[in-house]
Amino acid sequence: MSKSILTTNIITDITSPDTSIPQPRWQVREFNSLIYQNGYDCYIQKAMRCPCVDKGTGQALSTCKNCLGRGWLFVEKRKTKVIAQGMGDSVKYQDWSKTTLGTARITARASDKLNFMDRIIFTGTQLEDYTEILRPILYNNELIAYPIYEPLTISNIYLYVGDSVKLMPLSSDKYTVDGNRIVFDQSIINYIPSNDINQNIPDISISIRYSHYPVYHIIQINRQLMTVRSNDYCSNGGDMRSMPINAIARKAHYIWDAQRFDNELLDNSIKKE
């Protein structure tokens, strides 16, 4: 039987306990109740490194449909509540450019087991607006584009038809939203002039503004492995219990690009019995 180099070494000495000093007790139950009663409803998905990553370069395969070439996949959506503070788009101006942080401070119960790159999707009434440029592609006889987030309501959407022409607003009958997939009516191609006879369809550029659920990814764990001796009335004589996790999260569009038009994301989650 093989031995562990960490746990089977011989113990040569033991530090004696000191019980003469009064010991404070933490009420972990109260911390957890605070998070549950005042936290935001959300989903948490566990992040895992995709095994498609190349051994030599460490880069993910661009053809992998498990991670879409990002190197990360997300499994086991968990419904819970977390405390979120500072959910904003603070902009810092450097000497050479401006940088937008888009970070938030997250406090979650230890049972949620937050870790690096885990995805948090805030549901409920708090929504954000986001604007981006879509460049639809004709694929499988559909004119489609993938925004970064899943649009809930589209407030403004304009088609670019020329540098000396006003933008053309698209009515709701010109597109269909399906998750984070938008299918456009192919008739919009006729509004765009093209002088290239070898081009099947002209380059399409659409500006869109829509509301969506806030989505963040954990980028830093400030407090993860903190266990204290609890004084909860349900504990047995002051058991060691885990304190809530504190982490820094960042908005998804500062981490990922939009999904590529020709890729289908496979779901690797396994439903627990």
GROMACS elastic network, one bead per residue, 0.5 to 0.9 nm:
[ bonds ]
;  ai    aj funct       b0    kb
    3     6     6  0.86995   500
    3     7     6  0.80960   500
    3     8     6  0.61920   500
    3     9     6  0.86152   500
    4     7     6  0.55873   500
    4     8     6  0.55424   500
    4     9     6  0.78597   500
    5     8     6  0.62887   500
    5     9     6  0.65984   500
    6     9     6  0.67578   500
    7    10     6  0.87390   500
    8    11     6  0.86638   500
   11    14     6  0.76468   500
   18    21     6  0.70737   500
   19    22     6  0.74408   500
   19    23     6  0.81818   500
   20    23     6  0.89078   500
   24   229     6  0.81502   500
   24   230     6  0.88480   500
   24   231     6  0.84554   500
   25   228     6  0.76974   500
   25   229     6  0.57396   500
   25   230     6  0.52557   500
   25   232     6  0.84332   500
   25   238     6  0.73597   500
   26    29     6  0.87196   500
   26    30     6  0.89570   500
   26   228     6  0.65808   500
   26   229     6  0.62130   500
   26   231     6  0.55032   500
   26   232     6  0.75595   500
   26   238     6  0.88870   500
   27    30     6  0.55932   500
   27    31     6  0.70119   500
   27   229     6  0.86428   500
   27   230     6  0.55423   500
   27   231     6  0.52902   500
   27   232     6  0.52521   500
   27   233     6  0.87201   500
   28    31     6  0.51907   500
   28    32     6  0.63613   500
   28    33     6  0.86379   500
   28   228     6  0.82596   500
   28   229     6  0.88663   500
   28   230     6  0.61883   500
   28   231     6  0.77389   500
   28   232     6  0.67962   500
   28   241     6  0.72180   500
   28   242     6  0.76281   500
   28   243     6  0.62758   500
   28   244     6  0.81713   500
   29    32     6  0.51629   500
   29    33     6  0.60800   500
   29    34     6  0.86094   500
   29   230     6  0.85152   500
   29   231     6  0.89113   500
   29   232     6  0.63127   500
   29   233     6  0.89680   500
   29   234     6  0.88991   500
   30    33     6  0.50278   500
   30    34     6  0.61456   500
   30    35     6  0.87637   500
   30   232     6  0.83490   500
   31    34     6  0.51748   500
   31    35     6  0.65235   500
   31    36     6  0.88481   500
   31   109     6  0.83229   500
   31   243     6  0.78490   500
   31   244     6  0.72819   500
   32    35     6  0.52140   500
   32    36     6  0.62744   500
   32    37     6  0.86432   500
   32   108     6  0.82087   500
   32   109     6  0.59938   500
   32   110     6  0.86383   500
   32   243     6  0.83633   500
   32   244     6  0.71075   500
   33    36     6  0.50580   500
   33    37     6  0.59374   500
   33    38     6  0.83527   500
   34    37     6  0.53076   500
   34    38     6  0.59225   500
   34    39     6  0.76205   500
   34    83     6  0.88498   500
   35    38     6  0.54668   500
   35    40     6  0.85368   500
   35    81     6  0.68859   500
   35    82     6  0.59655   500
   35    83     6  0.58804   500
   35   107     6  0.76147   500
   35   108     6  0.69652   500
   35   109     6  0.72682   500
   35   244     6  0.88499   500
   36    39     6  0.54520   500
   36    40     6  0.82699   500
   36    80     6  0.82302   500
   36    81     6  0.58271   500
   36    82     6  0.71377   500
   36    83     6  0.83872   500
   36   109     6  0.85731   500
   37    40     6  0.89024   500
   37    81     6  0.85433   500
   38    81     6  0.84078   500
   38    82     6  0.82369   500
   38    83     6  0.70770   500
   39    42     6  0.89833   500
   39    80     6  0.89619   500
   39    81     6  0.51942   500
   39    84     6  0.72989   500
   39   107     6  0.88660   500
   39   108     6  0.87712   500
   40    80     6  0.83274   500
   40    81     6  0.51845   500
   40    82     6  0.54654   500
   40    83     6  0.61700   500
   40    84     6  0.72378   500
   40   122     6  0.68871   500
   40   123     6  0.76661   500
   40   124     6  0.77553   500
   41    79     6  0.75564   500
   41    80     6  0.61081   500
   41    82     6  0.70031   500
   41   121     6  0.86773   500
   41   122     6  0.60988   500
   41   123     6  0.56450   500
   41   124     6  0.63108   500
   42    78     6  0.82839   500
   42    79     6  0.59900   500
   42    80     6  0.56477   500
   42    81     6  0.56759   500
   42    82     6  0.72360   500
   42   120     6  0.66080   500
   42   121     6  0.53396   500
   42   123     6  0.51848   500
   42   124     6  0.78698   500
   43    77     6  0.61165   500
   43    78     6  0.52943   500
   43    80     6  0.61149   500
   43    81     6  0.79566   500
   43   119     6  0.80130   500
   43   120     6  0.57088   500
   43   121     6  0.50512   500
   43   122     6  0.65151   500
   43   123     6  0.74945   500
   44    76     6  0.80140   500
   44    77     6  0.55832   500
   44    78     6  0.50464   500
   44    79     6  0.65251   500
   44    80     6  0.73209   500
   44   112     6  0.80154   500
   44   114     6  0.82506   500
   44   118     6  0.69683   500
   44   119     6  0.56462   500
   44   121     6  0.64816   500
   44   122     6  0.88327   500
   45    74     6  0.56562   500
   45    75     6  0.55462   500
   45    76     6  0.56073   500
   45    78     6  0.62762   500
   45   118     6  0.58213   500
   45   119     6  0.51198   500
   45   120     6  0.66292   500
   45   121     6  0.83939   500
   46    73     6  0.82177   500
   46    74     6  0.53782   500
   46    75     6  0.53326   500
   46    76     6  0.62644   500
   46    77     6  0.73126   500
   46    78     6  0.86022   500
   46   113     6  0.88851   500
   46   114     6  0.77808   500
   46   115     6  0.76564   500
   46   116     6  0.89574   500
   46   117     6  0.79065   500
   46   119     6  0.66911   500
   47    72     6  0.64566   500
   47    73     6  0.58024   500
   47    75     6  0.67387   500
   47   115     6  0.76927   500
   47   116     6  0.73347   500
   47   117     6  0.56157   500
   47   119     6  0.69113   500
   48    51     6  0.89715   500
   48    71     6  0.85178   500
   48    72     6  0.56182   500
   48    73     6  0.53990   500
   48    74     6  0.62841   500
   48    75     6  0.77903   500
   48   117     6  0.81707   500
   48   118     6  0.82548   500
   49    52     6  0.86303   500
   49    53     6  0.80791   500
   49    67     6  0.88214   500
   49    71     6  0.58945   500
   49    73     6  0.64125   500
   49    74     6  0.89338   500
   50    53     6  0.62931   500
   50    60     6  0.75040   500
   50    66     6  0.73636   500
   50    67     6  0.65259   500
   50    70     6  0.84217   500
   50    71     6  0.51424   500
   50    72     6  0.51842   500
   50    73     6  0.59707   500
   51    54     6  0.82323   500
   51    60     6  0.82466   500
   51    71     6  0.79999   500
   51    72     6  0.89602   500
   52    55     6  0.88744   500
   52    59     6  0.84126   500
   52    60     6  0.57253   500
   52    61     6  0.59865   500
   52    64     6  0.69341   500
   52    66     6  0.85540   500
   52    67     6  0.85311   500
   52    69     6  0.86248   500
   52    71     6  0.73827   500
   53    56     6  0.88229   500
   53    57     6  0.80339   500
   53    58     6  0.55534   500
   53    59     6  0.52099   500
   53    61     6  0.62797   500
   53    69     6  0.88301   500
   53    71     6  0.64358   500
   54    57     6  0.56175   500
   54    58     6  0.50105   500
   54    59     6  0.54553   500
   54    60     6  0.60902   500
   54    61     6  0.71528   500
   55    58     6  0.56754   500
   55    59     6  0.81078   500
   56    59     6  0.82735   500
   57    60     6  0.86581   500
   59    62     6  0.88221   500
   59    69     6  0.83262   500
   59    70     6  0.85531   500
   59    71     6  0.71476   500
   60    63     6  0.86954   500
   60    64     6  0.77314   500
   60    67     6  0.82362   500
   60    68     6  0.85987   500
   60    69     6  0.52496   500
   60    70     6  0.62956   500
   60    72     6  0.85826   500
   61    64     6  0.54713   500
   61    67     6  0.87094   500
   61    68     6  0.80008   500
   61    69     6  0.52173   500
   61    70     6  0.81700   500
   61    71     6  0.77526   500
   62    65     6  0.84330   500
   62    67     6  0.87332   500
   62    68     6  0.63897   500
   62    70     6  0.77513   500
   63    68     6  0.67865   500
   63    69     6  0.64165   500
   63   263     6  0.80435   500
   64    67     6  0.60477   500
   64    68     6  0.54081   500
   64    69     6  0.57553   500
   64    70     6  0.88448   500
   64    71     6  0.88939   500
   64   263     6  0.85368   500
   64   265     6  0.88304   500
   65    69     6  0.75315   500
   65   263     6  0.63920   500
   65   264     6  0.59753   500
   65   265     6  0.52353   500
   65   266     6  0.59297   500
   66    69     6  0.81247   500
   66    71     6  0.87623   500
   66    72     6  0.83088   500
   66    73     6  0.64420   500
   66   264     6  0.84009   500
   66   265     6  0.58189   500
   66   266     6  0.51077   500
   66   267     6  0.72557   500
   66   268     6  0.75842   500
   67    70     6  0.54717   500
   67    71     6  0.57150   500
   67    72     6  0.54724   500
   67    73     6  0.50403   500
   67    74     6  0.83229   500
   67   265     6  0.68875   500
   67   266     6  0.78819   500
   68    71     6  0.75991   500
   68    72     6  0.84731   500
   68    73     6  0.86384   500
   68   259     6  0.74569   500
   68   260     6  0.77518   500
   68   263     6  0.67690   500
   68   264     6  0.78314   500
   68   265     6  0.66146   500
   69    72     6  0.81214   500
   70    73     6  0.80483   500
   70   256     6  0.78584   500
   72   117     6  0.83285   500
   73   267     6  0.86592   500
   73   268     6  0.80449   500
   74    77     6  0.81637   500
   74   118     6  0.75369   500
   74   119     6  0.74578   500
   74   267     6  0.80777   500
   74   268     6  0.76276   500
   74   269     6  0.77675   500
   75   267     6  0.73290   500
   75   268     6  0.59454   500
   75   270     6  0.77002   500
   76   268     6  0.82251   500
   76   269     6  0.50328   500
   76   270     6  0.66676   500
   76   271     6  0.74053   500
   76   272     6  0.88068   500
   77   269     6  0.77430   500
   78   112     6  0.82395   500
   80   108     6  0.89281   500
   80   112     6  0.78269   500
   81   108     6  0.73091   500
   81   109     6  0.84428   500
   81   122     6  0.89347   500
   82   106     6  0.67294   500
   82   107     6  0.57878   500
   82   109     6  0.74497   500
   83   105     6  0.80434   500
   83   106     6  0.57078   500
   83   107     6  0.50021   500
   83   108     6  0.64943   500
   84    87     6  0.69034   500
   84   104     6  0.64813   500
   84   105     6  0.56034   500
   84   107     6  0.65249   500
   84   108     6  0.88557   500
   85    88     6  0.88121   500
   85   104     6  0.57183   500
   85   105     6  0.50651   500
   85   106     6  0.66056   500
   85   107     6  0.86063   500
   86    89     6  0.89098   500
   86   103     6  0.71984   500
   86   105     6  0.62839   500
   87   102     6  0.71633   500
   87   103     6  0.63131   500
   87   105     6  0.75505   500
   87   250     6  0.89894   500
   87   251     6  0.89524   500
   88   101     6  0.84359   500
   88   102     6  0.57166   500
   88   103     6  0.67195   500
   88   104     6  0.70993   500
   89   100     6  0.62962   500
   89   101     6  0.62257   500
   89   103     6  0.72564   500
   89   251     6  0.89761   500
   90    99     6  0.85765   500
   90   100     6  0.59048   500
   90   101     6  0.58290   500
   90   102     6  0.61937   500
   90   103     6  0.80449   500
   91    98     6  0.67222   500
   91    99     6  0.57331   500
   91   101     6  0.63781   500
   91   102     6  0.81952   500
   92    97     6  0.87440   500
   92    98     6  0.56460   500
   92    99     6  0.52781   500
   92   100     6  0.63060   500
   92   101     6  0.77185   500
   93    96     6  0.80057   500
   93    97     6  0.60812   500
   93    99     6  0.62316   500
   93   100     6  0.86558   500
   94    97     6  0.52321   500
   94    98     6  0.55365   500
   94    99     6  0.72585   500
   95    98     6  0.81130   500
  100   103     6  0.89436   500
  100   254     6  0.84429   500
  101   250     6  0.74126   500
  101   251     6  0.83576   500
  101   254     6  0.80092   500
  102   249     6  0.84143   500
  102   250     6  0.56288   500
  102   251     6  0.55491   500
  102   252     6  0.89731   500
  102   254     6  0.75871   500
  103   216     6  0.81932   500
  103   248     6  0.67270   500
  103   249     6  0.54542   500
  103   251     6  0.64090   500
  104   216     6  0.82502   500
  104   247     6  0.84477   500
  104   248     6  0.58007   500
  104   249     6  0.52486   500
  104   250     6  0.63590   500
  104   251     6  0.82654   500
  105   246     6  0.72639   500
  105   247     6  0.59280   500
  105   249     6  0.63672   500
  106   218     6  0.86300   500
  106   245     6  0.79785   500
  106   246     6  0.56969   500
  106   247     6  0.51276   500
  106   248     6  0.60081   500
  106   249     6  0.68172   500
  107   244     6  0.65403   500
  107   245     6  0.55586   500
  107   247     6  0.64861   500
  107   248     6  0.89258   500
  108   111     6  0.82035   500
  108   112     6  0.66261   500
  108   113     6  0.81684   500
  108   114     6  0.75397   500
  108   244     6  0.55263   500
  108   245     6  0.51873   500
  108   246     6  0.65991   500
  108   247     6  0.83996   500
  109   112     6  0.56643   500
  109   113     6  0.75803   500
  109   114     6  0.87204   500
  109   242     6  0.85863   500
  109   243     6  0.72678   500
  109   245     6  0.60404   500
  109   246     6  0.89204   500
  110   113     6  0.54996   500
  110   114     6  0.77767   500
  110   224     6  0.78777   500
  110   225     6  0.89176   500
  110   242     6  0.60184   500
  110   243     6  0.61511   500
  110   245     6  0.56920   500
  111   114     6  0.85416   500
  111   242     6  0.85136   500
  111   244     6  0.83601   500
  112   245     6  0.85159   500
  113   224     6  0.83041   500
  113   245     6  0.76714   500
  114   117     6  0.87482   500
  114   118     6  0.65307   500
  114   218     6  0.78274   500
  114   221     6  0.82582   500
  114   224     6  0.80845   500
  114   245     6  0.71340   500
  114   246     6  0.87244   500
  114   247     6  0.80707   500
  115   118     6  0.57331   500
  115   218     6  0.67928   500
  115   219     6  0.85242   500
  115   220     6  0.82970   500
  115   221     6  0.70880   500
  115   224     6  0.84473   500
  115   247     6  0.85457   500
  116   217     6  0.78738   500
  116   218     6  0.52390   500
  116   219     6  0.56582   500
  116   220     6  0.64471   500
  116   221     6  0.70617   500
  116   247     6  0.89753   500
  117   216     6  0.88987   500
  117   217     6  0.51614   500
  117   219     6  0.58016   500
  117   220     6  0.84402   500
  117   249     6  0.84371   500
  118   216     6  0.83242   500
  118   217     6  0.55090   500
  118   218     6  0.54131   500
  118   219     6  0.83792   500
  118   249     6  0.89953   500
  119   215     6  0.70975   500
  119   216     6  0.58210   500
  119   218     6  0.67093   500
  119   249     6  0.88432   500
  119   252     6  0.85090   500
  120   214     6  0.82463   500
  120   215     6  0.57128   500
  120   216     6  0.51666   500
  120   217     6  0.61637   500
  120   218     6  0.79159   500
  120   249     6  0.85352   500
  121   213     6  0.67204   500
  121   214     6  0.60310   500
  121   216     6  0.66072   500
  121   217     6  0.89198   500
  122   126     6  0.76855   500
  122   127     6  0.85373   500
  122   213     6  0.58980   500
  122   214     6  0.54144   500
  122   215     6  0.63782   500
  122   216     6  0.83746   500
  123   126     6  0.70453   500
  123   127     6  0.81094   500
  123   213     6  0.60058   500
  123   214     6  0.76373   500
  124   127     6  0.80019   500
  124   213     6  0.81898   500
  125   213     6  0.87266   500
  126   212     6  0.89766   500
  126   213     6  0.71717   500
  126   214     6  0.77908   500
  127   211     6  0.62108   500
  127   212     6  0.55900   500
  127   213     6  0.51591   500
  127   214     6  0.64049   500
  128   210     6  0.82142   500
  128   211     6  0.53225   500
  128   212     6  0.54739   500
  128   213     6  0.63428   500
  128   214     6  0.61811   500
  129   209     6  0.67545   500
  129   210     6  0.54520   500
  129   212     6  0.63907   500
  129   213     6  0.88996   500
  130   149     6  0.84354   500
  130   208     6  0.82219   500
  130   209     6  0.56006   500
  130   210     6  0.56270   500
  130   211     6  0.63221   500
  130   212     6  0.75259   500
  131   207     6  0.73159   500
  131   208     6  0.55204   500
  131   210     6  0.65427   500
  131   211     6  0.89276   500
  132   147     6  0.76124   500
  132   148     6  0.85241   500
  132   206     6  0.84709   500
  132   207     6  0.60685   500
  132   208     6  0.57504   500
  132   209     6  0.68038   500
  133   147     6  0.83522   500
  133   205     6  0.67034   500
  133   206     6  0.56352   500
  133   208     6  0.63735   500
  134   145     6  0.63045   500
  134   146     6  0.74171   500
  134   147     6  0.68250   500
  134   204     6  0.81186   500
  134   205     6  0.59179   500
  134   206     6  0.50493   500
  134   207     6  0.62895   500
  134   208     6  0.72640   500
  135   144     6  0.84495   500
  135   145     6  0.63906   500
  135   146     6  0.87176   500
  135   203     6  0.75245   500
  135   204     6  0.54792   500
  135   206     6  0.63127   500
  135   207     6  0.89483   500
  136   143     6  0.58999   500
  136   144     6  0.50073   500
  136   146     6  0.80401   500
  136   182     6  0.86823   500
  136   183     6  0.84091   500
  136   184     6  0.78506   500
  136   203     6  0.83535   500
  136   204     6  0.61640   500
  136   205     6  0.72734   500
  136   206     6  0.79776   500
  136   261     6  0.80876   500
  137   142     6  0.78706   500
  137   143     6  0.54126   500
  137   144     6  0.55892   500
  137   145     6  0.65565   500
  137   201     6  0.88595   500
  137   203     6  0.85880   500
  137   204     6  0.79288   500
  137   261     6  0.70408   500
  138   141     6  0.60595   500
  138   142     6  0.53512   500
  138   144     6  0.64588   500
  138   186     6  0.86463   500
  138   201     6  0.81000   500
  139   142     6  0.52434   500
  139   143     6  0.63213   500
  139   144     6  0.70658   500
  139   261     6  0.76544   500
  139   262     6  0.71754   500
  140   143     6  0.83663   500
  142   183     6  0.67517   500
  142   184     6  0.76253   500
  142   185     6  0.83074   500
  142   186     6  0.76612   500
  143   182     6  0.84170   500
  143   183     6  0.56861   500
  143   184     6  0.53380   500
  143   185     6  0.68986   500
  143   186     6  0.61875   500
  144   181     6  0.69919   500
  144   182     6  0.56044   500
  144   184     6  0.60284   500
  144   261     6  0.69936   500
  145   180     6  0.85183   500
  145   181     6  0.61149   500
  145   182     6  0.54361   500
  145   183     6  0.67339   500
  145   184     6  0.81311   500
  145   259     6  0.86197   500
  145   260     6  0.82058   500
  145   261     6  0.61126   500
  146   149     6  0.83097   500
  146   150     6  0.87024   500
  146   180     6  0.57033   500
  146   182     6  0.62552   500
  146   183     6  0.89760   500
  146   258     6  0.62335   500
  146   259     6  0.57725   500
  146   260     6  0.69838   500
  146   261     6  0.64390   500
  147   150     6  0.69398   500
  147   151     6  0.78620   500
  147   180     6  0.58693   500
  147   181     6  0.69812   500
  147   182     6  0.78050   500
  147   258     6  0.57174   500
  147   259     6  0.72623   500
  148   151     6  0.89453   500
  148   180     6  0.70926   500
  148   252     6  0.80590   500
  148   253     6  0.65781   500
  148   256     6  0.78647   500
  148   257     6  0.66988   500
  148   259     6  0.67132   500
  149   179     6  0.85415   500
  149   180     6  0.59563   500
  149   211     6  0.88673   500
  149   212     6  0.65101   500
  149   213     6  0.79070   500
  149   214     6  0.86244   500
  149   215     6  0.80523   500
  149   252     6  0.83621   500
  149   253     6  0.81259   500
  149   258     6  0.81213   500
  150   177     6  0.86508   500
  150   178     6  0.82671   500
  150   179     6  0.52556   500
  150   181     6  0.76159   500
  150   210     6  0.88870   500
  150   211     6  0.84105   500
  150   212     6  0.60571   500
  150   213     6  0.77055   500
  151   154     6  0.65976   500
  151   177     6  0.74606   500
  151   178     6  0.86884   500
  151   179     6  0.70557   500
  151   180     6  0.64162   500
  151   181     6  0.88158   500
  151   209     6  0.88907   500
  151   210     6  0.57088   500
  151   211     6  0.57641   500
  151   212     6  0.51978   500
  151   213     6  0.83055   500
  152   177     6  0.86566   500
  152   179     6  0.84405   500
  152   210     6  0.70073   500
  152   211     6  0.55710   500
  152   212     6  0.53671   500
  152   213     6  0.78920   500
  153   209     6  0.88902   500
  153   210     6  0.56307   500
  153   211     6  0.54631   500
  153   212     6  0.75085   500
  154   157     6  0.71986   500
  154   208     6  0.74306   500
  154   209     6  0.60950   500
  154   211     6  0.65406   500
  155   208     6  0.79726   500
  155   209     6  0.58895   500
  155   210     6  0.55765   500
  155   211     6  0.77429   500
  156   169     6  0.77292   500
  156   170     6  0.84448   500
  156   207     6  0.79840   500
  156   208     6  0.57252   500
  156   209     6  0.51543   500
  156   210     6  0.70384   500
  157   168     6  0.84930   500
  157   169     6  0.59024   500
  157   170     6  0.59543   500
  157   171     6  0.82694   500
  157   206     6  0.69521   500
  157   207     6  0.56261   500
  157   209     6  0.63738   500
  157   210     6  0.85520   500
  158   167     6  0.58351   500
  158   168     6  0.52766   500
  158   170     6  0.58072   500
  158   205     6  0.86914   500
  158   206     6  0.56178   500
  158   207     6  0.52322   500
  158   208     6  0.65497   500
  159   167     6  0.57387   500
  159   169     6  0.62019   500
  159   170     6  0.67805   500
  159   188     6  0.83034   500
  159   191     6  0.88941   500
  159   192     6  0.88471   500
  159   204     6  0.77671   500
  159   205     6  0.63029   500
  159   207     6  0.65750   500
  159   208     6  0.89365   500
  160   163     6  0.79514   500
  160   165     6  0.83104   500
  160   166     6  0.79796   500
  160   167     6  0.53112   500
  160   168     6  0.65537   500
  160   192     6  0.77596   500
  160   204     6  0.73058   500
  160   205     6  0.56502   500
  160   206     6  0.60539   500
  160   207     6  0.77799   500
  161   164     6  0.85884   500
  161   165     6  0.65331   500
  161   166     6  0.76109   500
  161   167     6  0.64199   500
  161   168     6  0.70055   500
  161   191     6  0.65449   500
  161   192     6  0.50754   500
  161   193     6  0.71879   500
  161   204     6  0.84505   500
  161   205     6  0.83720   500
  162   165     6  0.52129   500
  162   166     6  0.76788   500
  162   167     6  0.78775   500
  162   192     6  0.74935   500
  162   193     6  0.78160   500
  163   166     6  0.80119   500
  163   167     6  0.89340   500
  165   168     6  0.85797   500
  168   191     6  0.89082   500
  170   173     6  0.80306   500
  170   174     6  0.61842   500
  170   175     6  0.80108   500
  170   188     6  0.87218   500
  171   174     6  0.56413   500
  171   175     6  0.77550   500
  172   175     6  0.58858   500
  172   176     6  0.75565   500
  173   176     6  0.74983   500
  173   184     6  0.88945   500
  173   185     6  0.79087   500
  174   183     6  0.85387   500
  174   184     6  0.57788   500
  174   186     6  0.83325   500
  174   187     6  0.81317   500
  174   188     6  0.76714   500
  175   182     6  0.66153   500
  175   183     6  0.54865   500
  175   185     6  0.57681   500
  176   181     6  0.83304   500
  176   182     6  0.55962   500
  176   183     6  0.51732   500
  176   184     6  0.64786   500
  176   185     6  0.83345   500
  177   180     6  0.71719   500
  177   181     6  0.59876   500
  177   183     6  0.65795   500
  177   184     6  0.88963   500
  178   181     6  0.50414   500
  178   182     6  0.60662   500
  178   183     6  0.78820   500
  179   182     6  0.78442   500
  180   259     6  0.87650   500
  181   261     6  0.88791   500
  183   186     6  0.89458   500
  184   187     6  0.84429   500
  184   188     6  0.77802   500
  185   188     6  0.62549   500
  185   189     6  0.84844   500
  186   189     6  0.58389   500
  186   190     6  0.81219   500
  187   190     6  0.57401   500
  187   191     6  0.77570   500
  188   191     6  0.55383   500
  188   192     6  0.73923   500
  188   204     6  0.89647   500
  189   192     6  0.56315   500
  189   193     6  0.84749   500
  189   201     6  0.70508   500
  189   202     6  0.71307   500
  189   203     6  0.89559   500
  189   204     6  0.76184   500
  190   193     6  0.74405   500
  192   202     6  0.68256   500
  192   203     6  0.82651   500
  192   204     6  0.76613   500
  193   202     6  0.73795   500
  194   197     6  0.77641   500
  194   199     6  0.81539   500
  194   201     6  0.81100   500
  194   202     6  0.57862   500
  194   203     6  0.84907   500
  195   198     6  0.89764   500
  195   199     6  0.86056   500
  195   202     6  0.87742   500
  196   199     6  0.54950   500
  196   200     6  0.86854   500
  196   202     6  0.81124   500
  197   200     6  0.76915   500
  199   202     6  0.64582   500
  199   203     6  0.89278   500
  201   204     6  0.82913   500
  212   215     6  0.86379   500
  214   251     6  0.75537   500
  214   252     6  0.84731   500
  215   250     6  0.83161   500
  215   251     6  0.58987   500
  215   252     6  0.57261   500
  215   253     6  0.86100   500
  216   249     6  0.56866   500
  216   250     6  0.50838   500
  216   252     6  0.52171   500
  216   253     6  0.87423   500
  217   248     6  0.84566   500
  217   249     6  0.51165   500
  217   250     6  0.53085   500
  217   251     6  0.64050   500
  217   252     6  0.62200   500
  217   255     6  0.81270   500
  218   221     6  0.74916   500
  218   247     6  0.67447   500
  218   248     6  0.58817   500
  218   250     6  0.64365   500
  219   247     6  0.76777   500
  219   248     6  0.58898   500
  219   249     6  0.53938   500
  219   250     6  0.66225   500
  220   246     6  0.89304   500
  220   247     6  0.56174   500
  220   248     6  0.50211   500
  220   249     6  0.69267   500
  221   224     6  0.63885   500
  221   245     6  0.77674   500
  221   246     6  0.62715   500
  221   248     6  0.63205   500
  221   249     6  0.88754   500
  222   245     6  0.77464   500
  222   246     6  0.54131   500
  222   247     6  0.51311   500
  222   248     6  0.72470   500
  223   226     6  0.67977   500
  223   243     6  0.87937   500
  223   244     6  0.79556   500
  223   245     6  0.54324   500
  223   247     6  0.67566   500
  224   242     6  0.87503   500
  224   243     6  0.81003   500
  224   244     6  0.75594   500
  224   246     6  0.66820   500
  224   247     6  0.81274   500
  225   242     6  0.73232   500
  225   243     6  0.79224   500
  225   245     6  0.78986   500
  226   241     6  0.84495   500
  226   242     6  0.58482   500
  226   243     6  0.56397   500
  226   244     6  0.79790   500
  226   245     6  0.81725   500
  227   230     6  0.88481   500
  227   240     6  0.60476   500
  227   241     6  0.52451   500
  227   243     6  0.57849   500
  228   238     6  0.89789   500
  228   239     6  0.81148   500
  228   240     6  0.53189   500
  228   241     6  0.55719   500
  228   242     6  0.64477   500
  228   243     6  0.69558   500
  229   238     6  0.53722   500
  229   239     6  0.54876   500
  229   241     6  0.63096   500
  229   242     6  0.88738   500
  230   233     6  0.88574   500
  230   235     6  0.70478   500
  230   236     6  0.89969   500
  230   237     6  0.83342   500
  230   239     6  0.56498   500
  230   240     6  0.60524   500
  230   241     6  0.61955   500
  230   242     6  0.89656   500
  231   234     6  0.83750   500
  231   235     6  0.68699   500
  231   236     6  0.87563   500
  231   237     6  0.75730   500
  231   238     6  0.53319   500
  231   239     6  0.78352   500
  232   235     6  0.53458   500
  232   236     6  0.84837   500
  232   237     6  0.88983   500
  232   238     6  0.74487   500
  232   239     6  0.87948   500
  233   236     6  0.79732   500
  233   237     6  0.87783   500
  233   238     6  0.89373   500
  235   238     6  0.60182   500
  235   239     6  0.59530   500
  235   240     6  0.89558   500
  236   239     6  0.58332   500
  238   241     6  0.87820   500
  242   245     6  0.86668   500
  250   253     6  0.86166   500
  250   254     6  0.71691   500
  250   255     6  0.77382   500
  251   254     6  0.58283   500
  251   255     6  0.72023   500
  252   255     6  0.52935   500
  252   256     6  0.60389   500
  252   257     6  0.86469   500
  253   256     6  0.53985   500
  253   257     6  0.65107   500
  253   258     6  0.79936   500
  254   257     6  0.79886   500
  256   259     6  0.84194   500
  257   260     6  0.85329   500
  258   261     6  0.88785   500
  259   262     6  0.86766   500
  259   263     6  0.74669   500
  259   264     6  0.88546   500
  259   265     6  0.88844   500
  260   263     6  0.57473   500
  260   264     6  0.85651   500
  261   264     6  0.83110   500
  267   270     6  0.88053   500
